[in-house]
Amino acid sequence: RESTGPRTTRRTKSPHRPSSRSAAPVERLTPTHTARVVHNLGARRDPFVRLGKMMSLASTAASVPVTRASGARPRAQRNAGNGPAPKVPSAHVAAAAAVFGARRASAMSASRGTFVAARASAAAGGAGSDADPWKALGVPQGADADAIKKALDRKKLLYKSEPEKLAAMETAYESIVQASLQARLRGDVSSVDSRVLKADTVPLFGPWAPIPSEAPLKDKKVNVAISVAAFFVTLFTPGQIRTLQPIIYATIFHVFRMFMKLVDVDPGPSANIDKDAAVRHNNKRFFRSFALVIGTFAVTLGLTYYVPNIIFEMFKVKVPVWYLLNQEVFVTGVVATALAYLTCFYR
């Protein structure tokens, strides 16, 4: 101990305190000591578990009676010059801290287990969706190639503004096509497209032939509304001044509708990558829509208007008056129906 006066004396060395230079006995760690050290290191990671253990030790120490020696002073008297004595928590606080630490540890382990389970279920769900291309396209398993192609066209029109879903639909279609190709190599041609089987035959109209492609319901409503409007305008026009102008205007609208359908179904190359190729592809779409719609208009108009008139004049057939007065209405109805069917189910 130091003297109460000024610090002029040196601290004496205690006879019971070994010198730092003296050789200390070497302790060997047993497996029990190693496990206890590992447990303590793991408990240090969670501060709530450490708090619970500290409080439980404090409550145990507070519950055990302490016997003082005859010359020992109380803790409060020994620490009188070093500040207030530390407060020992009560047994209730220590028990509550221990319970809270245990609950915290169990909640953390449960949350980790739930997160792992959720990740596993999400991975399983994603794998299941990738393994079922038939369900992704919305067609029954074993459907023919035409039905699968129509389903892909509908999905393209539906997800034209969502590239991720559009890529998933194309991937599903490719997987079905690859499975069909493998079946064809084995000799099974039941699921092969008829156009593939007859690839060597040249169609009647070549590449300009209409291709089956069903439009969405909202586009169907617009196409039918154009044809119905042309029919009713012709119907309510007086018989003396009826003409084919309403169906001619409707044909122009159907050309525009066909062009917009080709833009959605066949986007072609990007103008940012190859501007010339994009312009050429756009011109091809316009000429195709113009040729399909105007060709359908010319064929139906010739079969319902010009051919009957030529037959009536050549063979001098007597025609009823009601037919002559309503011939434009009949022609408009047939041509409008043909144009609406073309723009709704072909491209």
Secondary structure, 3 states (H helix, E strand, C coil): CCCCCCCCCCCCCCCCCCCCCCCCCCCCCCHHHHHHHHHHHHHCCCHHHHHHHHHHHHHHHHHCCCCCCCCCCCHHHHCHHHCCCCCCCCHHHHHHHHHHHHHHHHHHHHHHHHHHHHHHHHHHHHHHHHCCHHHHHCCCCCCCHHHHHHHHHHHHHHCCCCHHHHHHHHHHHHHHHHHHHHHHHCCCCCCCCHHHHCCCCCCCCHHHCCCECCCCHHHHHHHHHHHHHHHHHHHCCCHHHCCCHHHHHHHHHHHHHHHHHHHHHCCCCCCCCCHHHHHHHHHHHHHHHHHHHHHHHHHHHHHHHHHHHHHHHHHCCCCCHHHHHCHHHHHHHHHHHHHHHHHHHEC
